Structures are given as structure tokens and as C-alpha cells.
């Protein structure tokens, strides 16, 4: 999956992965991270998600990273925000009040870009990537984040043979295989999501689960090298 894939999806407005409201799991389970207001939150592959504003409204400065300039432009325009724009290495930085979005490739992030982040919210990053990229993603994320970081992770499970993705199915066994060497992995919630997702039923799915995890970085975890 090349960057051009996502650029083309945004250009053609094929953004079914975008949610028009704040994610229900974020609102219900964010406090399980026990992250005090004032601590910065990192949101990988953030798109134009309203979740960024919700987190900021809860008192968290937010750093997002997004590959598509159309997504970043849309986030600020649709929310009637006028960002300051600058440059930081490989990234164009868009920032207003408590929200900062780094426009560029997630895999170009360095530890300094997220050094002040204490939490991570991943609803649309891991499930956006095909299997061959997910291990690389998890390894790079762990390599750049500060110690003691906690993460709220939302995944989907369904029959991948019926619908090819993205978003991709990532089951609990894979989540644990990706993260348990470095994190304590706790399943917080499982939701039968098919009834409320007509577009997935139209694709032929007969079952669809959403799962919510809390990941806590282990202090005894072996060091991780990035990509």
C-alpha cells in the first residue's frame, strides 16, 4: 500500500472510514487511560476526525499525523479554524489552539515529534494498514513514543474474505502478537456493530465486531528500533 493509495481515496472522496461524529468508544472509554487534562495525546493517521476536537475539549493538547493534505485542509476548513502553518523537517505543521497536525508520512516521525505525548488514541491507523505493514507500524510507534505511554486502540473483526478492506480486520490474537512484548494488553469492550452499519451489510458481511483495548507500555519492555 503506497501513499498514492490514500491520496487517491481522498481525491475521489472515498472516505467511508471517516466518522461524522465523535467515536462512541472514545467518549466511553477514554477515562480508562487515566490521563489527566493537560497531557498531550498522539493520534496517528488522524484524517479530519472530530475526535481531535473532542480530546482538546477534554483538556488534552493533541498531535495528529496525516498523509493527505486534503484531509488536513478539510479538518480546519470544516471546523472554521484558522491554523498557523510552519515546517518541521519532513512535515508541514498546521496548528491552532490545542490541536497540532503534522502533514506527512507517519514513518518519517522521530521521537522528538511526540516526546511530549503521554497517551495515544488509535481508531483508524492500525486497521487502515494491510497485514504486511501492521508490524512495521507497531514497531515504529513503540520506537518513537516516550516510556509509560498508554493507548486506547479500537479495532474491527469480520470475515476478510468477504470484504478486502481497508479498513482491515485485525483480531485479538494479532493485537496481542503485535503489542504484548512491549505492552500490557487489556480488552475493555466488544461490540456487535453490524446492526448499525448498513454499508457493511451491503458488502455481504454477516458479522462485524468492534473491540476496544487499553495498552500500557511495560517498563521492562525490550527496546524497539523503528523502521
PLY file of the C-alpha trace (Angstrom):
ply
format ascii 1.0
element vertex 227
property float x
property float y
property float z
element edge 226
property int vertex1
property int vertex2
end_header
0.00 0.00 0.00
1.69 3.16 -1.26
0.95 6.77 -0.17
-0.69 7.30 -3.56
-3.48 4.92 -2.48
-4.59 7.27 0.30
-4.11 10.41 -1.77
-6.42 8.93 -4.41
-9.02 7.90 -1.82
-9.22 11.47 -0.54
-9.21 12.94 -4.05
-12.15 10.73 -5.02
-13.84 11.36 -1.65
-13.83 7.61 -0.98
-13.62 8.16 2.75
-16.15 5.73 4.20
-13.67 5.27 7.05
-14.37 8.86 8.17
-16.89 9.14 11.01
-19.17 12.18 11.06
-19.48 12.14 14.85
-17.12 11.66 17.75
-16.38 7.96 18.19
-18.61 6.35 20.82
-15.78 4.22 22.19
-13.56 7.25 22.67
-16.21 9.02 24.74
-17.00 5.92 26.79
-13.53 4.55 27.45
-11.06 7.44 27.29
-11.09 7.89 31.05
-9.78 4.32 31.41
-6.38 5.62 30.33
-6.35 7.77 33.49
-4.71 10.56 31.53
-5.04 13.89 33.37
-6.07 17.00 31.48
-3.05 18.82 30.15
-1.27 15.70 28.93
-0.75 15.63 25.17
-2.35 12.87 23.09
-1.00 11.48 19.83
-3.49 10.47 17.11
-1.85 8.60 14.21
-3.43 8.72 10.74
-5.94 11.22 12.09
-7.65 12.27 8.85
-10.17 15.03 9.57
-11.58 13.31 12.64
-13.77 15.21 15.07
-12.15 13.08 17.77
-9.29 15.59 17.76
-11.60 18.37 18.88
-13.25 16.16 21.49
-9.88 15.33 23.04
-8.93 19.01 23.01
-12.26 19.81 24.67
-11.37 17.34 27.42
-8.28 19.41 28.14
-5.71 17.48 26.11
-3.34 19.13 23.66
-3.40 16.91 20.57
-0.79 15.96 17.98
-2.08 14.20 14.89
-0.22 12.95 11.86
-1.88 12.69 8.46
-0.59 11.92 4.97
-3.29 13.66 2.92
-3.20 17.44 2.54
-6.87 17.32 1.52
-7.77 15.75 4.87
-5.79 18.34 6.84
-7.24 21.24 4.86
-10.75 19.85 5.33
-10.33 19.45 9.09
-9.53 23.12 9.62
-11.94 24.46 7.00
-14.94 22.39 8.11
-14.40 23.37 11.73
-13.87 27.04 10.81
-10.38 27.11 12.27
-7.53 29.29 11.01
-4.26 27.45 11.66
-0.74 28.71 11.76
1.44 26.82 9.30
5.12 26.04 9.53
7.74 23.45 8.75
9.44 20.83 10.89
11.77 18.59 8.91
9.74 16.24 6.72
6.44 17.67 7.98
4.29 20.68 7.31
2.84 21.72 10.67
-0.73 23.01 10.94
-1.62 24.27 14.41
-4.39 26.16 16.17
-5.02 26.37 19.90
-4.61 22.83 21.33
-4.56 20.96 18.01
-1.40 20.32 16.00
-1.40 18.20 12.84
1.81 17.07 11.18
1.20 16.71 7.46
3.42 13.93 6.18
4.36 10.26 6.40
3.87 8.54 9.76
7.05 6.53 9.17
9.07 9.75 8.99
8.18 10.63 12.59
11.05 10.89 15.06
10.87 10.64 18.87
11.13 14.42 19.18
7.82 14.86 17.34
5.90 13.01 20.08
8.24 13.49 23.05
5.57 15.39 24.98
2.80 12.84 24.36
1.55 10.72 27.27
-1.33 8.99 25.52
-2.24 7.56 22.12
-5.65 7.19 20.51
-5.72 4.78 17.55
-9.09 4.27 15.93
-8.13 4.47 12.28
-4.42 3.73 11.97
-3.79 0.04 12.66
-6.95 -1.04 10.82
-6.05 1.16 7.85
-2.92 -0.86 7.09
-2.59 -4.23 5.35
-1.01 -7.12 7.24
2.47 -6.58 5.83
2.56 -3.01 7.20
0.96 -3.52 10.60
4.04 -4.97 12.28
6.17 -2.16 10.89
3.62 0.37 12.16
3.50 -1.07 15.68
7.29 -1.31 15.86
7.78 2.30 14.71
5.10 3.60 17.05
6.77 1.93 20.01
10.19 3.21 18.96
9.15 6.87 18.90
6.85 7.09 21.93
8.08 8.03 25.40
8.10 5.38 28.15
4.91 4.81 30.19
2.67 5.83 27.28
-0.86 4.41 27.35
-3.00 3.77 24.29
-6.69 3.40 23.54
-6.95 1.12 20.50
-10.12 0.40 18.53
-10.16 -2.47 16.03
-12.61 -4.31 13.80
-13.11 -8.04 13.25
-15.03 -9.50 10.32
-14.65 -12.06 7.52
-11.83 -10.55 5.45
-12.61 -12.94 2.57
-15.96 -11.19 2.06
-14.62 -7.63 2.03
-10.96 -6.91 1.27
-10.61 -3.63 3.20
-9.49 -1.11 4.18
-10.45 -0.81 6.94
-8.95 -4.22 7.64
-9.94 -6.89 10.12
-7.44 -7.14 12.99
-8.31 -9.83 15.50
-7.35 -10.05 19.15
-4.63 -12.62 18.54
-2.90 -10.23 16.15
-3.23 -7.29 18.54
-1.53 -9.35 21.23
1.15 -10.60 18.83
1.94 -7.03 17.82
1.96 -5.44 21.25
2.32 -7.88 24.15
6.13 -7.89 24.02
6.10 -4.21 24.94
2.67 -3.54 26.45
0.12 -4.89 28.84
-2.91 -5.51 26.61
-6.37 -5.34 28.18
-9.58 -5.92 26.22
-12.08 -3.39 27.54
-15.12 -3.98 25.36
-16.53 -5.96 22.45
-19.45 -4.59 20.45
-21.60 -6.32 17.84
-21.53 -3.50 15.28
-23.23 -4.96 12.21
-26.76 -3.78 13.03
-25.73 -0.14 12.92
-23.52 -0.40 9.82
-25.65 -0.76 6.69
-22.69 -0.22 4.36
-21.03 -3.32 5.75
-24.19 -5.40 5.35
-24.34 -4.19 1.75
-20.87 -5.62 1.24
-22.16 -9.02 2.29
-20.86 -9.21 5.84
-22.84 -11.36 8.25
-20.90 -10.37 11.37
-18.83 -7.43 12.50
-17.21 -6.80 15.87
-15.55 -3.69 17.23
-13.08 -4.19 20.05
-11.58 -1.64 22.40
-8.23 -2.20 24.11
-6.15 -0.39 26.68
-2.42 -0.79 26.10
0.03 0.19 28.81
3.72 0.34 27.99
5.74 -2.05 30.11
8.75 -0.56 31.83
10.63 -3.86 31.40
9.92 -3.99 27.66
12.91 -4.56 25.40
13.97 -1.52 23.34
12.36 -1.27 19.93
14.03 0.02 16.81
11.95 1.81 14.20
11.54 1.03 10.53
0 1
1 2
2 3
3 4
4 5
5 6
6 7
7 8
8 9
9 10
10 11
11 12
12 13
13 14
14 15
15 16
16 17
17 18
18 19
19 20
20 21
21 22
22 23
23 24
24 25
25 26
26 27
27 28
28 29
29 30
30 31
31 32
32 33
33 34
34 35
35 36
36 37
37 38
38 39
39 40
40 41
41 42
42 43
43 44
44 45
45 46
46 47
47 48
48 49
49 50
50 51
51 52
52 53
53 54
54 55
55 56
56 57
57 58
58 59
59 60
60 61
61 62
62 63
63 64
64 65
65 66
66 67
67 68
68 69
69 70
70 71
71 72
72 73
73 74
74 75
75 76
76 77
77 78
78 79
79 80
80 81
81 82
82 83
83 84
84 85
85 86
86 87
87 88
88 89
89 90
90 91
91 92
92 93
93 94
94 95
95 96
96 97
97 98
98 99
99 100
100 101
101 102
102 103
103 104
104 105
105 106
106 107
107 108
108 109
109 110
110 111
111 112
112 113
113 114
114 115
115 116
116 117
117 118
118 119
119 120
120 121
121 122
122 123
123 124
124 125
125 126
126 127
127 128
128 129
129 130
130 131
131 132
132 133
133 134
134 135
135 136
136 137
137 138
138 139
139 140
140 141
141 142
142 143
143 144
144 145
145 146
146 147
147 148
148 149
149 150
150 151
151 152
152 153
153 154
154 155
155 156
156 157
157 158
158 159
159 160
160 161
161 162
162 163
163 164
164 165
165 166
166 167
167 168
168 169
169 170
170 171
171 172
172 173
173 174
174 175
175 176
176 177
177 178
178 179
179 180
180 181
181 182
182 183
183 184
184 185
185 186
186 187
187 188
188 189
189 190
190 191
191 192
192 193
193 194
194 195
195 196
196 197
197 198
198 199
199 200
200 201
201 202
202 203
203 204
204 205
205 206
206 207
207 208
208 209
209 210
210 211
211 212
212 213
213 214
214 215
215 216
216 217
217 218
218 219
219 220
220 221
221 222
222 223
223 224
224 225
225 226
